């Protein structure tokens, strides 16, 4: 079975005149003028590619807050989070839900 020639090999097999004709389109000053605006699906694909992946939304999304916690309480809660195999934020959210439920808040 004969191996097909690569694009480079095909190009080099051309005569100099054929090569000049093949690359003439790249000599134009404003090659970008040959193109129109991208179709809507290409625009959507580019927007998705540019978007940062981030974390998946849970509920209505998340808000970053800064709170002060006693060092000992934080260490104990981190140990509990590791034991329960959840993150610190998940443990705090769980605690907030428990307090809200205990006080009758939704």
NORBELGI-V974331 format. One record per helix or strand. SS is the DSSP state (h for helix, s for strand). FROM is the first residue (numbers start at 1). TO is the last residue. If there is no record, write none. Layout:
ss->(SS | SS)
from->(FROM | FROM)
to->(TO | TO)
//
This chain:
ss->(h | h | h | h | h | h)
from->(7 | 16 | 31 | 40 | 71 | 88)
to->(13 | 27 | 34 | 50 | 84 | 102)
//
